[in-house]
Amino acid sequence: MFEAAGLDLGFDEGHVASLIGELRVAKVEIGA
């Protein structure tokens, strides 16, 4: 996954960061 992301870090870093942010929010909502 990250090897493929290396082809276009500019886009994928932002995309991965937003996914991680969404997962953190979901984790908090589920855990609450």
Rosetta silent file (secondary structure, phi, psi, omega in degrees, C-alpha in Angstrom):
SEQUENCE: MFEAAGLDLGFDEGHVASLIGELRVAKVEIGA
SCORE:     score description
SCORE:     0.000 S_00000001
   1 L     0.000  -52.520 -178.301    0.000    0.000    0.000 S_00000001
   2 H   -71.534  -27.545  176.276    2.659    2.541    1.024 S_00000001
   3 H   -65.086  -41.789  177.986    4.925    1.469   -1.831 S_00000001
   4 H   -67.038  -37.782  179.672    2.144    2.334   -4.261 S_00000001
   5 H   -62.419  -29.304 -179.506    1.518    5.574   -2.369 S_00000001
   6 H   -59.647  -20.911  179.315    5.159    6.468   -2.998 S_00000001
   7 H   -68.206  -28.645 -177.379    4.248    7.046   -6.652 S_00000001
   8 H  -148.412   69.137 -175.492    2.208   10.114   -5.687 S_00000001
   9 H   -60.999  -36.500 -177.102    2.973   11.126   -2.110 S_00000001
  10 H   -53.977  -44.072 -179.537    1.504   14.604   -2.531 S_00000001
  11 H   -80.729  -49.540 -170.167   -2.000   13.187   -2.983 S_00000001
  12 H   -67.876  -34.073  178.353   -1.774    9.997   -0.955 S_00000001
  13 H   -61.336  -43.702  179.074   -0.309   11.531    2.207 S_00000001
  14 H   -65.848  -39.500 -179.089   -3.277   13.890    2.410 S_00000001
  15 H   -66.103  -45.969  179.275   -5.713   11.089    1.581 S_00000001
  16 H   -63.333  -41.534 -179.772   -4.211    8.742    4.181 S_00000001
  17 H   -61.198  -41.942 -179.706   -4.181   11.527    6.766 S_00000001
  18 H   -68.565  -36.477  176.957   -7.884   12.227    6.209 S_00000001
  19 H   -64.276  -43.303  179.239   -8.692    8.507    6.424 S_00000001
  20 H   -62.166  -41.333  178.288   -6.758    8.243    9.698 S_00000001
  21 H   -60.832  -42.949  179.401   -8.639   11.271   11.003 S_00000001
  22 H   -65.127  -40.579  179.466  -11.968    9.670   10.112 S_00000001
  23 H   -64.156  -39.501  179.021  -10.927    6.389   11.746 S_00000001
  24 H   -63.133  -43.144  179.092   -9.939    8.214   14.945 S_00000001
  25 H   -63.072  -45.514 -179.482  -13.331    9.955   15.065 S_00000001
  26 H   -62.572  -39.834 -179.255  -15.141    6.680   14.413 S_00000001
  27 H   -62.986  -42.061  179.217  -13.057    4.933   17.093 S_00000001
  28 H   -65.186  -42.399 -179.032  -13.986    7.618   19.637 S_00000001
  29 H   -65.112  -40.679 -179.993  -17.667    7.406   18.712 S_00000001
  30 H   -69.689  -40.468 -176.520  -17.648    3.605   18.980 S_00000001
  31 H   -74.898  -22.166 -174.522  -15.647    3.628   22.217 S_00000001
  32 L   -71.501    0.000    0.000  -17.756    6.329   23.882 S_00000001
